[in-house]
């Protein structure tokens, strides 16, 4: 299906683009060979659609061009056959004119260079690029042709072309081939970022949330206590400016308790005893004790320690639900969260905006996030604005109007009782040194219970399912999982892509808002929203999405899963899943709904809803109704202990069920289903 011509328009970022110019809208798709692609400021046609070379210099303001390689060979670069160049021109023209955000000429060139090797590869093999999926053995060699540093981005570009195949008019790689390509890229990577097991991930994110919730509950008391302390320092120093600027002598600090003879009668200074008394008066003593500790003689510096904890916790929470890098997270400002309403789906989409640390063209640095990220931003904004009160008052701190109006969420300590002043003269745009997740978790020892972070056998099994090459010396049963910032990005991509692979209901519940939004806008490329997603995050997401699909099929084929109808049925079933229903499976995975559904006996491979309610009632699944077990069922050997426990629970309930009641009949059917499943598993 060709696109509607009236929706196609030139989307290159350049002052040379004019809406009334002959090159702004093509009259046909694909454009005619004489259609002008590039026109300079004087109205002269520089490049036409059928040209071998398209010169982008008027758009890029520097000498820039792309060579489709189907004419005279003027460089050492290998040629592309005319047949493949025909499709390559359409791809590039689609980037220029198709639906989506505006793009720079430099970004077009980068995309062109990344995919050029694939078109050269097909030309060498004497096959059309659109026939590549028909030659699986040839496709296996494609990974070797892609530059390792850009292979994941190539997968993203090819995924987008697959998503837009109806408008584009042809398919380069279908979903099955994209899955195999993703798996091949994965195998060529030397080392993968560890995936945090669901139990550990859920524990750390719940503790982060508990800390933030506690802050919000006491928010006004914290503000009042901070302002009281700030005013107390200002009074004893003579002004807020001097209090924040100078290193006040101990005998003039409002919480000084060193000498009884220091009363302030001569200097006018006021003293308020130990800070714990003030914290108690404002009702935050238990809060501080719970999260950072508050000894009887603790000084006011404990308030700074708590504020530092909140900026760490808030940053970690945001990263858990956004796939941002740590340096990107630490560069967010107070107004970073925006909500865009999707008129088509009726959903509110939560978006983080900020500067990206990666040099990626046409990247506006926006990330889809969960609505729950708002609580982290609220807590961090509160701390940042309190600290900016002191920073603005300090004449030695070069603050800007924007720093005060819209502060960074991560702000150094500028309060008079800060531990050090080495950074006071730095502009706030000079960001703090980034510390590792593990070191910060160790510093704030009350945040996590290390026994909860110890790796169990189940943890390591799930982690190795996602990362088979996990370092056995660093990650082994009994050791504390070494949390790292980059793990949050990797784990987020896996969980959002297909959280069902880990079979953890709590994780899926935690992600209920984020999964759907991230799947739709990262995975399916919804171009009707005016959001310029961070390309690095989107590339990571799409690569992981296909990787998870491949992992799931691999998992089903392992000896762990058996069919109650024997090996031949399992082989037949997986053949149907991987061939006949593959398109539907990929579509479901992209929507966050995996075709393989985990339930009490093992898993269901049925595409679409189960009419028998197999997730919560297993009677029909296991053949408890007197009929053969469901043909879509695969029993999971690892669930045998849980099935035995279920059998025992049903037996107990059956004893109490009224004779002849529907409940008794239902329980009897479910009991037979568990017995059938156990018979198969124990005989296998």
N, C-alpha and C positions, 0 to 999 in steps of 0.2 A: 504494500500500500504506500503510495507516494504521499508526502506531506501536503497540507493545504498551503498553496503558494502564498496566500495573504498573511501567513504567520511567519514567513521567512524574512529576515532583515539582517543587515550587516551589524555585527555586535563587537567590533574591534574598538578598543579604547584608543582614540586618536582624534585630535582636533581637525585632522584632514578629512574626517568622515562627514559627509553632508547628506541629509535625508532626501534631498531632491536630486541627488547624483544618480547617473545611470547604473552605478554598481551597488546601490543600496538594497534593492530588492530584485532577485532573479524572477523572470517571467515563466520559467519552466524548471522542472527538477528531473534529472540533473540539469544544470545550466548548459546552454549552448556553448560550443567551442569558442565563439567570438564574443561571449559575454564578458564585459570588463570586470575584472576582479579588483585591481588596484588602480586608482586614479590619483594623481598628485594635486597639489593646491592650485595649479593653473588649469585644471580640468583635462590634462593629458592622460590618456590611457597608458599605464606602465606595464600591466600584465593582463592577459586574457585567460579565460578558463582553460583553453586548449593548449596554452604554452607549456613548454617543458620546464621553464623556470618562472616562478612567481617572485617578483621583487617586492619586498615589504618595506623598503627604505622610507617611503613617505609616511608610513605609519610608525615605524620604530625610531625615526630620526637618527638612524645610523645604518650603515650598509648591512642589509639583512635580506636573505632570500632562501627559498627552498627549491630543490631540483628533483623532479619526479623521475629522472633517469630513464626516460623512454625515447630520448632523441640522441643527439650527438653527444658522445662521451667526452666531457671536457675535464674530468677529474679522475683520480684513481679509484673513486667510489664505484662499486659494481652497479651495473644497470638493472632497471626494473622492466619487465616485459610490458609492452603496450597494453596487454589485456589486464595486468594487475595495476598498472598506472591508472587505468580507467576507473577502478574502484578506489584507488588511493586519492585521486582528485575529489571524488565525492565525499570521502571521509573528511578531508581538510576543508572542503566547502561547507560541510555540515557543521564543523567546528566554528566556521565563520558566520554562517547564516541560520543555523538550527536554533531550537528553543534553548534557553538557558541564560546565564549571566554574561556580561561583557567580558572580553578577554584581550590581553595584550598580544601584539604581534610576536613578541619574544616567547610568550607561552605557546603560541601556535607552532613556532619553530621547534621548541623543546618537545612538544607532543609528536611532531613530524619525525624528528630524529629518533625518538624512542621506538616508534612503530616501523620506521623505514627498514630496519633489519629483517622484520617479518616479511615484508613485501619482496625484499631481495632474496630471502630464503626460499619463498614460494617460486619465484622466477627461476632460481637455480634448479629447483626440483621439477620444473615444467608443469606446475599445477596452478590453478586459479586460487587466489587467497580465499575466495568464497567456498571452495571445495575442501579446504584444509581439514575440516572436521570429519570428512569422509576417509581420511588417511591417518588413522591413529598412530601408526609407526612413524610416519613422517612428522606428525605433531610432537612426538616425544623428543625430537631433535631441536624443537623450537626454543626450548629453555636455554640451550647452549648458545643460541644466536643473540639472545637478549642480554644486554649489559647487566651484570649482577646488581649494580647500584640502582637500576631503574626498572628491574623486572616487576616489582610489586606495582609500580605506577603504570606499567604497561598493562598489567592485569586490570587495573581500574579503568583505563581507557577502553579496553576491549569489552569490559563489563558494561560500560555506558553505551557502547555501540550496539551491544546485544539488547539492552533495555530499549533503545530507540530504533530497533530494526524496522518497525512498521513505517516510520517516517523516512528513515534512510533508504529503505527499499531493498535491502539485502542483509544477509547475515555473514559475518566473518567467522566467528567462533561461537558455537551454540553453548548452552549452559553446561552440558556434559563435558565438552572439551575444555571449557573454562575451569571446571572443577579439577580436571586432570592437570591442567597447566598450573593451577594453584598448588596442587600437591607436589608437582615437579619442582616448582620454585622453592617450596618448603624444604624438600630434600637436598637442594643445592645450597641452602643456608648452612653456614658452619655451626652456628650456635643460636638457639632461640632464647628469647626472654622467658623466664619461668612463669607459668600460670599458677596463681594462688589458688589452692584447693578451696572449694565452696565453704567448708566449715570455718577455715581460718579467715577467708575473705569476709564472711558474714560477721564473724566475731569482731574483727577490727572496725568494720563499718558501723556496727551497732554501738561500739564503745565511742567512736567519734561522734555519732549522733547523740548519744546520752550526754556527752560533755557539752555539746552545742545546746541541747535542750535545757540543760541545767543553767547555762549562761543566760539564755533568753528568759527563763523563769525569774532570774535575779537581776535582769538587765538594769532596771531603774535603780536598784540598790547599789549596783556596781558603779553606775554613773554618779550617784550622789556621793559615794565614798571617795571616788577618784577626785571629784571637784572639791570635796572637803580637804583632802590631803594637799591638792594643788594650792588652794587658798591658804592653807596653814603654812606651806613653804613660802608662798609669796609674802605673807605677813612678816615672817621672821627674816626674810632676805631684804625686805623693803619694797619689792615689786615682783610681779610675775616674771618680768624680763630678766631681772637679776637672779631670781630663783632658778630659772631654766638655763641661764648662761654660766653662772658661776658654780664653782665647787664649794658649797656652803660648809663652813666649819662645823664639826660635829656638835659643838655646844650651842649651835643656833638651829639645829635640825629639830622639827617639831615633835619627833618621836624619840628624842635623845633621853636616855635614862641612866647615863653613866655616873653622874655625881649628884648627890642630894643638894649640894650647895648651889648648883646651877638652877636658879629659879626664874630667871628672866626679868627680875625686878629692875635691874640696871639697864638692860638692853631693850626691854619691852617685848622680848620673845615669849611666845606661849608654847607650852609643852603638854602633850596629850598622853603621856605614858607609853606603854608598849603598844605597837600597832594592833596587836590582837584585840585590845580593848575597843579600838575604833572599828575594827572589822566586825566585832560582836555587836556594837551599837548599830551598825548599818545592816546587820543580819546576813553577812556574807562569810562569817568565820567558818561555818561548817562546809560551805561551798569550797573555800580555799583549802581547807584541811582535806577534803575529799579528793581533790584533783592535783594539788601540788604540795600539800603538807603545810601545817601552820603550827610550828612549835610555840611554846608559851612566850619565848623571848624573840619571836620572829619580827624582823623589821618590815618596813613598808615595801622593801624591795620584792617581797613575796607577791605583791600586786603586779609588778612588772613581769615576774616569772609567770604568773597566771595569764597575763595578756599575751606573752610570747607563746604560751601553750595554745591559746585560742587561735592565734594566726597559723600555727602549725596544724592544728586539728581542722580548722576551716579549709585550709589549702588541701589537705589530704582528702577531706570529704568531697570537695569539688572535683578533684582528680579522679576519684572513684566513679564519678558519674558523668564524666565528660570526655575522657580519652585525651586530655591535655597533657603536655609535657610539664615538668615541674617548673622550668623557667618561664613557661607561658603562664602557668597558674600564678606565679609570684609577680607577674606583671599586670594582673587585672586591677582595675580601679573600681570604686564604689558603685558606679553606674553600669557595670559590665553586664548585668542581667536584663534582657529585654524579652517581651512576650509578643509573639506574632501569631495572629489568628489565621488559620488555614480555612479559607472560605469553602473549599471543596470538601474537606473531611470534617469541618466543624470543630477541629481540635485547637487548643492553645499550645503552641510550640515554644518551649523555653530555650533561649539562645544566650550563650556567653560571647561577648565581644571583647577583643583585646589584641595587642600586637603579637604576631607570631615570631618565633625565634629562628624559624627555618626560612631560607630564601627560596620561596616557591612563587613563581609568577602567578598572577591572577588570583592570589589568595588574600581574601579580606579578613582572615583570621576570625572565623566564627565557629562555635562548637555547639552542637545540640546537647542539652543536658536534661536532667530530671527536675521536676518542680521542687523536689526536696532540697536542691542546691540553694534555694532562697534563704534557708535558715543559716547556712554557713556564711553567706554574703551579709546577712543582717548582723550576725555576731562580729564578723571581721570589720565591717563598716563602723560599728559602734566603737570598737577598740581603736581603729584608725583615726576616727574623728576626735576622740579624746586625746590621743597622742599629738594630733595636729594642732590642738589648742596650745600645747607646750612648744611645739616646733615653730609655730607662727610667732609666738611671743619672744623667741630667742633670736636676737639680731645676728648671731653667728651662723644661723641655719638659713641657707638660701632657698626659701620656699617661693613658689610661684602662686599666682591667683588660682590656677587650676589645681595645684596640690592641695590647697585649702578647700576649694569648692568640691572637688572630686578626687579625694585622696586615693593613693594605692591601697589595696586591701592589706598588703603586707608592708607595715611601717615599722621602722626601728623605734626603740624606746627614746623619747625626748623628754620624758617627765624628769623633774629635778632629782628624784631618788634613783635614777638609772644607774646601772652598774659601771658603765664606762662612757667616755665621750669622744672616742677616736674618730667617729664618723660625723660629728656635729657640723663640720664645715662642708660636707658633701652635699651636692644637690640631691633631691629625693629621687630623681631619675636614675641615679647610680644605685642599682639594686643591691640588697644585702647578699652576702655570700650564701650560697645554697648548701645546706647540710643534708646528709642522707636521711631517709626515712628511719632506717634502723638506729642511727645514732640519736635522733630526736626521740624515738620511742624509748631508748635506754635512758636518756636524760630525764624524761618525764615518766618516771617509773610507776606512777600510780595510774597511768592511762590504760596500760595493758597488763594482764596477768600472763607472765611468760609460760605458765603451765598450759594455758589455753592455746598458745602459739606452738606448742610442741607437736611435731609431725607424727600422725598415726599411720597405721598400715593403709587404711582407707584413703587418707590424704595423699599418700605417695602414689597410690594406684591411679587416682584421678589425675594428679599432676602429670604422671608419665603417660597417661592416655593422651593428653594434649601435647606434652613435650617428652617424647621418648628418649631424647638425648640429655635429660636432666642430669646434672652433675651429681653422681652418687655420693661423693665425699662431702659436698656441701648440703645436700638435701637427702636425709635419711631418717628413718623412724627413730624417734626419741630426741632428735635435735630440734632447737627452736627455729621456726621458719624465719629466714632472714628477709624481712620486708624491704622492698626497694621501690622508689618512685616509678621507674619504668615498668615494674610488674603491674602497677595499677592500670596502665594503658593497655597492656597485653591482655590482662584479665578482663578488663571492661569490654574489649573487642570480642573476646570469646563469649562472655556471658550475654552481651547484647545480641550477638549474632544468633545464638541458639542455646539459650540457657538450659534447655531440656537435656542436653548431652550429659550434664553432670547429675541429673536426677535429684536435685535439691530443691524442694518446694519452697523453702525459706528464701533462697536466693531468687527464685523466680518471682516470689511475692515482692521482695525488696525492689526488683527491677520492673515492676508491673507498669509503671509510667514510662520509664526510660526505654524499655525494650522496643515498644511499638514505634515511638517517635524516632529513635535512632535507626531502626531497621528501615523505616519508610524513607527518611531523608538522607541517610548515608547510603543505604543499599540500593534503593530503587530510583534515586536521582529525581525527586519531584521538582520539576523545573518551574512549576507555577508559583512557587514562593520566592520572594525576592530575598533569599538568604544565600550569601556566598560562603559556603562551608569551607572549613579548613581542609585543604586537599590532603595533607599528611594524615590527618585523623581518618578521613574518608578512605584513603588508600589502605590504611591499616585495617579498617573495618571490612572492606570488601575482600581483601586477601584472606582475612580470618574467616569470613562467612563461607567462602568456598572451601577453605581448609577444614572447617568443622563438618561440612557436608561429607567430605572425603573421609574424615575420621569416623563419622557415624556409620557409613557403609562398611568400613573396615572392621568396626566393632561388631556389627551384626554378623559378619562372616566368620568371626572367631568361634572356637569350640565352646566358649562361654554360653552361647545361645543355641538352644535346640528346639526343634519343632516336635510337638506331641504326635505328629504324623510321620516322623522319621526324617533321615538325612535327605532323601530324594525330594520331599516336600520343601525342606528348607532351601535346597538348591533351586528348586523351581520358584519358590517365593521370592528369593533374593534376585533371581533373574528378572522376575516381573517388576520388582521394585526398581532395579537399576536400569531397565530398558523401557518397558511400557509406561511406567508412571514417573519416569525421571523428571520430566518437565514440571509435573505437578509438585513433586517433592521439592525441587529447587524453588519454585514459586512460594511454597509454604514456608520454606526455610527463610526466604527473604522477608516474609511477613512476620517472622518470629514464631511461627507455628510449625514445628518439625513434624514430619509424617510419622516418624517413629515416636510413639508416646509411651512413656514409662508408667507402669502401674504395678499392682500388687504381685502378679505372677511373673512379670518380665517386661514384655513390650508388645505393642500392637503396630503392625506395619501397614494398617489400613489407611489409605488416603481418604480424608474426609471424616465426618463425625461417625462415631459408633452408635448404632441404634439401640444397643443393649446396655449402655452405661458401664463399659468395662473398667473405667477408672476406679469406681467406688463399689461395683458389684461384679464379682468375677464368675457368677454362676454359669452364664453362657460361654464365657471365655474358656473355662476349663472343662466344659462338658458336664457340668453338674446338673443340667436339666434332662439328662438321659440321652442327649444327642452327642455326636462326636465333638471334640474340642474345636474351637474356632480355627479355621484354616489360616487366619492372618496372625495367629499368635506365635511368638517365639519366647520360650521359657528361659529365664536367666538363672544359671546355676548358682550365682552368688547370692540369690535371694532365697535359697532353700531354708536357711535358719528363720527368716522372717515368715516364710510360708508355714513352717511348723508352728511358729508362735501364733499365727493367724488361725491355724487349724485348732489349736488349743483354746483360743479365745471363743471361736465359733461354737466349739463343743460345750463350753461353759454356758454360753448364752442359750444354747439349744435346750439345756436342762431346765431353764427357767421359762421357756416359751410356752404359751398356752397350747394345749393339745388341739390339733386340727386347725390352728390359726394360720393366716397367710404368713405371719412372721416365722412360724415353725417351718413351713414349706420353703420359704426363702433361705433360711439358715441351713436346712438340710441340703438344698441344692448347692449352696456355697461350700458346705463341708465336703460334698462329693467332688467339687471342682478342685479344692486344695489337695484332696487325696489323689486325684488323677494326676495333678501336676507333680506331686512328690513321687509318685510311682514312676513317672517318666524320668525325672531328674535323678532318682536313686538307682535306676536301672541303666542309665546312660554311662 
